[in-house]
Amino acid sequence: MTKKLKVGILFGGKSAEHEISLISARNVIEAIDRDRFDVVLIGIDKAGHWFLADGAQQLLAKGKELPTLKVAREGVALVPECNGEITDLTTKDVRGSVDVVFPILHGTCGEDGTVQGLLKLADVPFVGAGVLGSSVGMDKDVMKRLLRDAGIPIADFITVHWNEEIPTYDEATKKFGTPLFIKPSNLGSSVGIAKAKNEEEYVNAVRDAFRYDTKIIIEECLHGREIECAVLGNENPQASVPGEIIPNHEFYSYEAKYLDEDGAGLEIPAKLDEATTKRVQEMAVKTFKVLSCEGMGRVDTFVKPNGEIVVNEINTIPGFTKISMYPKLWEASGVSYTELITKLVELAIERFEREKKIKMSYGD
C-alpha cells in the first residue's frame, strides 16, 4: 500500500479575509481524498499565532454566520530546514509533521508571498504560486504595471501612497470619468473596495481603502460582462471554461460574494461565442505566465460591448468555498473538487522536486 501523504491545511491568518479562509478550509477538508491524504490542521489566529487544531468540528459546523477560530494556547512553528516537522514553541518538542502544505490563506500575510517564503525556508512543498508570483499577484499596483508592459489590456489607473497628496474628486473624474473605483492595493475578496459616484462617496472610499493598506488604487469603471477563468498547472498551465458573474448588488462586493445568498448569479459556462471563449482562455493563461504564477490562479476579466477583453486581476489563492468560482469552473470543465485538490498537491510536489535539482552553491 502506498503511504499516505500528510497534507497540512494552513488556514485563518492575519488578514481582513480571515473568515473567508475558514470557509474555504472547511470545504477543502470535506472534499480532500482521504484514501490518499492524511490531513493536518494548522490554524493561524488574527494575531498571527500558529497552532495545531485538534479537529475540524469548529470549521465544519454549518450555519449562515461566518465561522470563527478558537485561539489555542500552545503555539507551533515550521522552522527553517525543518523538512516538514512541526515544533512546539514552548517545549521545543516535535508535535507532528507534514509532507506538503496547502495554504488556504486569502489576502495579506498569506497570499502575498510572506507564507510562501517561510515555507521555502522550511523546505516544504506547498500548493500555489511561489514567492514572486504571490507577491505581484497580490499587489494591484505592481500587477497592473507588469500586465500593461506585457501588452495585456487593463483599466486605466493611478496609485496613491499614504504620504502623497490625494487627487481631488474633480481631478480624478477629469482623468477617469465617473463613477470611480477605489481599492486597497494589497487585499482581496472586495474588502475595502468602493464605487464612488460623487465627492462624498469618493472621500469616504479613499479613507476606507487606506484603513487596509498604505497604498491605494484609483481606477476607471469598466463597463462590460464580468468573466472569470480558472488556470491550473506549472510550466504548461491550462484554462477552464469561463464563467460569468452577474451581480445583484452595485458591484461584486464582499457582501455579494459571501453574506448574501442572492448577491450574484453565476453563469457556468459563460454564454460566449467560441472565439471569445478561446480569447478569454488565452488571456487568462498569458496573465498567469506574465505574473510568474504556478499551481493555480483565477483570472478576472471584463468583456466590453465591443468585444475587447480587459484583465481586472488575478487571485493566486482563489476562494474554495462551495460557491466559489475556481472549483466550480473546474467542475464544469470535468475536474471534480476532490480531483482538483489532488492535482494541486501533485503540482506542488512536482515543482518542489524540480527546484531541488537547482544548484545552490558555486563550484559544486
Secondary structure, DSSP 8 states (H G I E B T S, - for coil): ----EEEEEEEE-SSTTHHHHHHHHHHHHHHS-TTTEEEEEEEE-TT--EEE-S-SHHHH---SS-------SS-EE--TT-TTEEEETTT--EEEE-SEEEEE--STTTSSSHHHHHHHHHT--BSS--HHHHHHHHBHHHHHHHHHHTT--B--EEEEETTS----HHHHHHHH-SSEEEEESB--TTTT-EEESSHHHHHHHHHHHTTT-SEEEEEE---SEEEEEEEEESSS-EE---EEEEESSSSS-HIIIII-TTSEEEESS----HHHHHHHHHHHHHHHHHTT--EEEEEEEEE-TTS-EEEEEEESS---STT-HHHHHHHHTT--HHHHHHHHHHHHHHHHHHHTTS--STT-
